[in-house]
Amino acid sequence: MSHAEQARAHMAKRDEYTNLLAKLDLDPAKRSLTSGERKAESELLDKIRHADTQMKRHLEAAAAEEAAMRITSPLQLMGTTRNHDGKESRMAMTPGELMARSLELSRGITTPSTGKAFSPEQVARNFIDLLAPQSVVMESGVQRVETSAETYSFPVIRSDFSAGFVGELDDLPTGGFGSDPLKITPKKIAAADLIANELMDDGGASFLNPMAKSLMRSVALGFDREALIGTGAGKGFVGISKTPGIQAHAVTGGLKDLDGFVTAFGKLESANAKATAIVMGPKMWTTLMALREATGSLKPLLSESAGSPTAGIQRSILGVRVRLSSFMPDTEILVFEADQVFAVWRKSAGFEISNQFGFLKDGTAVRAIARAAIAVPNAAAVCKITVSA
């Protein structure tokens, strides 16, 4: 059996183990797994990891064999085929190398019966890690949750326990505690195109890396748009600013000082939350930078206390970092505690590449797919400042 065939066999085993694991984890009739089920879950995870390791080993061996065959081929000497270095098949942390890995997997184990490329879980994890710096929301420090489930549930505490002083042997006070599940369904965000095979084969990392970054940037911007202002209409999800129950503060007459931020910070503190992130549009930040320390002064209000009009302005307000997004309306500012906002990501995120679609055009179809949503279990940890003239 060839290395490519062995890789396909391990892929089939991995799919089998993954399906069995999904049946264990996604049974809605069970609140927790029994000891036997936990043992079975652990064994399945071990088998999946083993299958991943074996697939990687056989794919790298198959790539090495193919490279050796190309070296001895007369076509190689004529320059009509490209010698793929075996190192290109190894997992790495740059976007281009991740895409190259996905391309190798597509060519190595895609068959007419599958009709699609295979994106292992570790590729998805690295894809999400690389996606984070491209996203304003992810960069703000929100908590990331990865799940293989279609719907993820957060326990939301609606009321606390009732405590009281009691005498010895008296009945203890009970009641008061209430909670509800907040169910979040990650939604698909994708970008795709058909790329000429000449670029894919001859461009190398100099082409794959910028193309991969462009794909990720598109996906990240799509996620940010929904994460900040999504209404849940259509195929998107509800964003932070549209989450029911968040706090609000109105500033009339335009921004003339930082009092609106002081009030918003206080509202969060009153809800046992702390302001750790501020997101606004570029136009709002320009307005703030134009504020002066005093009438007739040249010194910006946001400059350091001992600074000068020519000193740089740190992008922060009252010690809280400010991040800019073109998706934020010009009249709105979000202030929130990032630790109490959750980004839920499906583990199926990643690059996928297939030559099936573009076979007659001598092209390769590339796509970046992520499934994600935003959850704000404690809506009071967010305050939206609305500025009006």
C-alpha positions as CSV (number, residue, x, y, z in Angstrom):
1,M,0.0,0.0,0.0
2,S,1.4,3.4,-1.0
3,H,1.9,6.3,1.5
4,A,-1.0,8.2,-0.1
5,E,-3.3,5.2,0.3
6,Q,-2.3,4.7,3.9
7,A,-2.9,8.4,4.5
8,R,-6.5,8.0,3.1
9,A,-7.0,5.0,5.3
10,H,-6.0,6.9,8.4
11,M,-8.3,9.8,7.3
12,A,-11.2,7.4,7.1
13,K,-10.4,6.1,10.6
14,R,-10.2,9.6,11.9
15,D,-13.6,10.5,10.5
16,E,-15.0,7.4,12.1
17,Y,-13.5,8.3,15.5
18,T,-14.7,11.9,15.2
19,N,-18.3,10.8,14.4
20,L,-18.3,8.5,17.5
21,L,-16.9,11.3,19.6
22,A,-19.6,13.7,18.4
23,K,-22.3,11.2,19.4
24,L,-20.8,11.1,22.9
25,D,-20.5,14.9,23.3
26,L,-23.6,16.1,21.6
27,D,-26.3,13.9,23.2
28,P,-28.8,16.5,24.4
29,A,-30.4,14.0,26.8
30,K,-27.3,13.9,28.9
31,R,-26.0,16.7,31.2
32,S,-22.7,15.0,31.9
33,L,-20.8,11.9,30.8
34,T,-20.6,8.8,32.9
35,S,-17.3,7.4,33.9
36,G,-17.5,4.8,31.2
37,E,-18.3,7.5,28.6
38,R,-15.5,9.7,29.8
39,K,-13.1,6.7,29.3
40,A,-14.5,6.1,25.9
41,E,-14.1,9.8,25.0
42,S,-10.5,9.8,26.2
43,E,-9.7,6.7,24.1
44,L,-11.3,8.2,21.0
45,L,-9.3,11.4,21.4
46,D,-6.1,9.3,21.7
47,K,-7.1,7.4,18.5
48,I,-7.8,10.7,16.7
49,R,-4.4,12.1,17.7
50,H,-2.7,8.9,16.5
51,A,-4.6,9.0,13.2
52,D,-3.4,12.7,12.7
53,T,0.2,11.7,13.4
54,Q,0.1,8.8,11.0
55,M,-1.6,10.9,8.3
56,K,1.1,13.6,8.6
57,R,3.9,11.0,8.5
58,H,2.5,9.3,5.4
59,L,1.7,12.5,3.6
60,E,5.3,13.8,4.2
61,A,6.7,10.5,2.9
62,A,4.4,10.7,-0.2
63,A,5.6,14.3,-0.8
64,A,9.2,13.2,-0.5
65,E,8.7,10.3,-3.0
66,E,7.0,12.7,-5.4
67,A,9.8,15.2,-5.2
68,A,12.4,12.4,-5.8
69,M,10.4,11.3,-8.9
70,R,10.3,14.8,-10.2
71,I,14.0,15.2,-9.8
72,T,14.7,12.2,-12.1
73,S,12.0,13.2,-14.6
74,P,13.1,14.7,-17.9
75,L,10.3,17.2,-17.5
76,Q,12.1,18.6,-14.4
77,L,15.2,19.4,-16.5
78,M,13.0,21.1,-19.0
79,G,11.5,23.4,-16.3
80,T,7.9,22.3,-16.9
81,T,7.4,21.0,-13.4
82,R,8.3,22.5,-10.1
83,N,10.4,20.7,-7.5
84,H,8.6,20.9,-4.2
85,D,10.9,21.0,-1.2
86,G,9.9,18.4,1.4
87,K,10.1,21.1,4.0
88,E,7.1,22.8,2.5
89,S,4.8,20.0,3.8
90,R,5.6,20.7,7.4
91,M,3.2,22.5,9.7
92,A,4.2,26.1,10.3
93,M,2.7,29.3,11.6
94,T,2.8,31.6,8.6
95,P,-0.4,32.0,6.5
96,G,1.3,31.0,3.3
97,E,2.7,27.8,4.8
98,L,-0.7,26.9,6.2
99,M,-2.2,27.3,2.8
100,A,0.6,25.3,1.2
101,R,-0.1,22.5,3.8
102,S,-3.8,22.6,2.8
103,L,-2.8,22.5,-0.9
104,E,-0.6,19.4,-0.3
105,L,-3.3,17.7,1.7
106,S,-5.8,18.4,-1.2
107,R,-3.5,17.0,-3.8
108,G,-2.3,14.1,-1.6
109,I,-5.6,12.6,-0.3
110,T,-8.5,14.2,-2.2
111,T,-10.2,11.7,-4.3
112,P,-13.2,12.0,-6.7
113,S,-15.3,10.3,-4.1
114,T,-14.6,13.0,-1.5
115,G,-14.6,16.0,-3.8
116,K,-13.0,18.2,-1.2
117,A,-9.8,19.0,0.6
118,F,-9.1,17.8,4.1
119,S,-8.3,20.4,6.8
120,P,-7.0,18.8,10.0
121,E,-8.0,20.2,13.4
122,Q,-4.4,21.5,14.0
123,V,-4.6,23.5,10.8
124,A,-7.9,25.0,12.0
125,R,-6.4,25.9,15.4
126,N,-3.4,27.6,13.7
127,F,-5.8,29.4,11.3
128,I,-7.7,30.9,14.2
129,D,-4.5,31.9,15.9
130,L,-3.4,33.7,12.8
131,L,-6.8,35.3,12.3
132,A,-6.9,36.9,15.8
133,P,-4.5,39.8,15.1
134,Q,-6.5,40.7,11.9
135,S,-9.6,41.2,14.0
136,V,-10.2,44.2,16.2
137,V,-12.6,42.3,18.4
138,M,-10.3,39.3,18.9
139,E,-7.3,41.6,19.5
140,S,-9.3,43.5,22.3
141,G,-8.8,40.4,24.5
142,V,-12.2,38.8,24.4
143,Q,-12.2,35.2,25.5
144,R,-12.0,32.5,22.8
145,V,-14.1,29.4,23.0
146,E,-13.5,26.5,20.6
147,T,-16.2,23.9,20.0
148,S,-17.0,21.1,17.6
149,A,-20.7,21.4,18.5
150,E,-23.2,23.1,16.3
151,T,-24.6,25.1,19.3
152,Y,-22.7,26.1,22.4
153,S,-24.4,26.9,25.7
154,F,-23.3,29.4,28.3
155,P,-24.8,29.3,31.8
156,V,-26.1,32.8,32.6
157,I,-26.7,33.6,36.3
158,R,-29.8,35.7,36.6
159,S,-29.9,36.0,40.4
160,D,-27.5,35.2,43.3
161,F,-28.0,33.0,46.3
162,S,-29.8,34.4,49.3
163,A,-27.5,34.5,52.4
164,G,-28.5,35.4,56.0
165,F,-27.4,35.0,59.6
166,V,-28.8,32.0,61.4
167,G,-28.6,30.4,64.8
168,E,-27.1,27.1,65.6
169,L,-29.2,24.2,64.3
170,D,-31.5,26.6,62.5
171,D,-32.6,25.9,58.9
172,L,-30.2,27.4,56.4
173,P,-31.6,30.0,54.0
174,T,-32.3,28.6,50.6
175,G,-33.5,30.0,47.2
176,G,-32.6,33.1,45.3
177,F,-30.3,31.4,42.7
178,G,-31.5,31.4,39.1
179,S,-29.7,30.7,35.9
180,D,-30.6,30.1,32.2
181,P,-28.6,28.7,29.3
182,L,-27.5,31.2,26.6
183,K,-27.3,29.2,23.4
184,I,-24.9,30.4,20.7
185,T,-24.7,29.0,17.2
186,P,-21.5,29.9,15.3
187,K,-22.3,31.2,11.8
188,K,-20.3,30.6,8.6
189,I,-18.0,33.4,7.3
190,A,-16.2,32.6,4.1
191,A,-14.2,34.0,1.2
192,A,-13.3,32.1,-2.0
193,D,-11.9,32.4,-5.6
194,L,-10.5,30.4,-8.5
195,I,-6.7,30.9,-8.8
196,A,-4.6,30.0,-11.9
197,N,-2.5,27.0,-11.4
198,E,0.6,28.8,-12.8
199,L,0.4,31.2,-9.8
200,M,-0.2,28.3,-7.4
201,D,2.7,26.2,-8.7
202,D,5.3,28.8,-9.5
203,G,4.5,31.6,-7.1
204,G,5.6,29.7,-4.0
205,A,5.6,31.4,-0.6
206,S,5.9,34.9,-2.2
207,F,2.4,34.4,-3.7
208,L,0.8,32.0,-1.2
209,N,1.6,34.1,1.9
210,P,0.0,37.4,0.7
211,M,-2.9,35.5,-0.8
212,A,-3.5,33.7,2.5
213,K,-3.2,36.9,4.4
214,S,-5.8,38.6,2.1
215,L,-8.2,35.7,2.6
216,M,-7.8,35.8,6.4
217,R,-8.2,39.6,6.4
218,S,-11.5,39.3,4.5
219,V,-12.8,36.7,7.0
220,A,-11.6,38.7,10.0
221,L,-13.3,41.9,8.7
222,G,-16.5,39.9,8.1
223,F,-16.3,38.6,11.7
224,D,-15.6,42.1,13.1
225,R,-18.6,43.6,11.3
226,E,-21.0,41.2,12.8
227,A,-19.2,41.0,16.2
228,L,-19.6,44.8,16.6
229,I,-22.9,45.8,14.9
230,G,-24.6,42.6,13.8
231,T,-28.3,42.4,14.3
232,G,-28.8,38.7,13.8
233,A,-30.8,39.3,10.6
234,G,-30.2,37.1,7.6
235,K,-27.3,34.6,8.1
236,G,-25.3,36.6,10.6
237,F,-25.3,36.8,14.4
238,V,-26.0,39.5,17.1
239,G,-23.1,41.7,17.8
240,I,-21.9,43.4,21.0
241,S,-23.6,46.7,20.4
242,K,-27.0,45.0,19.6
243,T,-27.0,42.6,22.5
244,P,-30.2,43.0,24.5
245,G,-29.6,44.4,28.0
246,I,-26.3,46.2,27.5
247,Q,-25.9,49.6,29.3
248,A,-26.2,52.9,27.5
249,H,-25.1,56.4,28.0
250,A,-26.0,59.4,25.8
251,V,-23.8,62.4,25.2
252,T,-25.5,65.4,23.7
253,G,-23.8,68.4,22.2
254,G,-20.9,66.4,20.8
255,L,-17.7,65.2,22.6
256,K,-16.1,68.2,24.4
257,D,-14.3,66.2,27.2
258,L,-13.9,62.8,28.6
259,D,-16.8,62.9,31.0
260,G,-18.8,60.5,28.9
261,F,-16.1,57.8,29.3
262,V,-16.0,58.5,33.1
263,T,-19.7,57.8,33.3
264,A,-19.5,54.7,31.2
265,F,-16.7,53.3,33.3
266,G,-18.8,54.0,36.4
267,K,-21.8,52.1,34.9
268,L,-19.6,49.1,34.4
269,E,-18.2,49.3,37.9
270,S,-21.7,49.4,39.3
271,A,-22.3,46.0,37.5
272,N,-19.1,44.5,39.0
273,A,-17.4,44.9,35.7
274,K,-14.3,46.8,34.6
275,A,-13.6,48.7,31.4
276,T,-10.7,47.0,29.6
277,A,-11.5,47.8,26.0
278,I,-12.9,50.7,24.0
279,V,-13.8,50.4,20.3
280,M,-14.9,53.4,18.1
281,G,-14.7,54.6,14.5
282,P,-11.8,56.5,13.1
283,K,-13.9,59.7,12.8
284,M,-14.8,59.6,16.5
285,W,-11.1,59.2,17.4
286,T,-10.2,62.1,15.1
287,T,-12.7,64.2,17.0
288,L,-11.1,63.2,20.3
289,M,-7.6,64.0,19.1
290,A,-8.8,67.5,18.1
291,L,-9.9,68.3,21.7
292,R,-7.6,70.8,23.4
293,E,-6.5,71.0,27.1
294,A,-7.9,74.5,27.4
295,T,-9.4,77.2,25.2
296,G,-6.7,78.7,23.1
297,S,-4.2,76.0,23.9
298,L,-2.4,74.0,21.3
299,K,-1.9,71.0,23.6
300,P,-4.2,68.0,22.8
301,L,-6.3,66.9,25.7
302,L,-5.2,63.3,25.1
303,S,-1.5,64.0,25.3
304,E,0.6,63.1,28.3
305,S,0.3,65.6,31.2
306,A,4.0,66.6,30.8
307,G,3.9,66.3,27.0
308,S,4.0,68.9,24.3
309,P,1.8,69.7,21.3
310,T,4.3,67.8,19.1
311,A,4.3,64.7,21.3
312,G,2.6,61.5,20.0
313,I,-0.8,60.6,21.4
314,Q,-1.2,57.1,22.9
315,R,-4.4,55.4,21.7
316,S,-5.9,55.1,25.1
317,I,-8.4,56.9,27.3
318,L,-8.1,57.0,31.1
319,G,-5.6,54.1,30.8
320,V,-7.9,51.9,28.7
321,R,-6.7,51.0,25.2
322,V,-8.7,52.3,22.3
323,R,-9.1,50.2,19.1
324,L,-10.5,51.6,15.8
325,S,-12.9,49.9,13.4
326,S,-14.5,51.3,10.3
327,F,-17.6,49.3,11.0
328,M,-18.5,51.3,14.1
329,P,-21.0,54.1,13.5
330,D,-19.6,57.6,13.7
331,T,-22.0,58.3,16.7
332,E,-21.3,55.2,18.8
333,I,-18.5,54.0,21.1
334,L,-18.3,50.6,22.8
335,V,-16.8,50.3,26.3
336,F,-16.7,46.8,27.8
337,E,-14.8,44.3,29.9
338,A,-13.2,42.0,27.3
339,D,-13.1,39.0,29.7
340,Q,-16.9,39.0,29.8
341,V,-17.3,38.8,26.0
342,F,-16.8,35.4,24.3
343,A,-15.9,34.6,20.7
344,V,-17.2,31.1,19.9
345,W,-15.3,29.4,17.1
346,R,-16.1,26.1,15.4
347,K,-13.0,23.9,15.1
348,S,-13.7,23.3,11.4
349,A,-12.2,26.7,10.5
350,G,-9.3,26.8,8.0
351,F,-8.1,26.9,4.4
352,E,-9.5,24.5,1.9
353,I,-8.2,23.9,-1.6
354,S,-9.5,21.8,-4.4
355,N,-8.6,21.3,-8.1
356,Q,-11.9,19.6,-8.9
357,F,-13.9,22.8,-9.5
358,G,-11.3,24.4,-11.8
359,F,-10.2,21.3,-13.6
360,L,-11.4,22.5,-17.0
361,K,-10.0,25.9,-16.5
362,D,-6.6,24.7,-15.2
363,G,-7.3,26.5,-11.9
364,T,-7.4,25.8,-8.2
365,A,-10.3,26.8,-6.0
366,V,-9.2,28.3,-2.7
367,R,-11.4,29.3,0.2
368,A,-11.1,30.3,3.8
369,I,-14.0,29.3,6.0
370,A,-14.7,30.2,9.7
371,R,-17.7,29.6,11.8
372,A,-18.0,32.0,14.7
373,A,-20.3,34.1,16.9
374,I,-20.2,36.5,19.8
375,A,-21.7,35.9,23.2
376,V,-22.2,38.4,26.0
377,P,-23.6,36.4,28.9
378,N,-23.3,39.4,31.2
379,A,-24.8,42.2,29.1
380,A,-24.2,44.8,31.9
381,A,-20.4,44.4,31.3
382,V,-20.9,46.5,28.1
383,C,-21.8,50.1,27.8
384,K,-22.6,51.9,24.5
385,I,-22.0,55.6,24.4
386,T,-24.1,57.4,21.8
387,V,-23.0,60.9,20.8
388,S,-25.4,63.4,19.3
389,A,-25.0,67.0,18.2
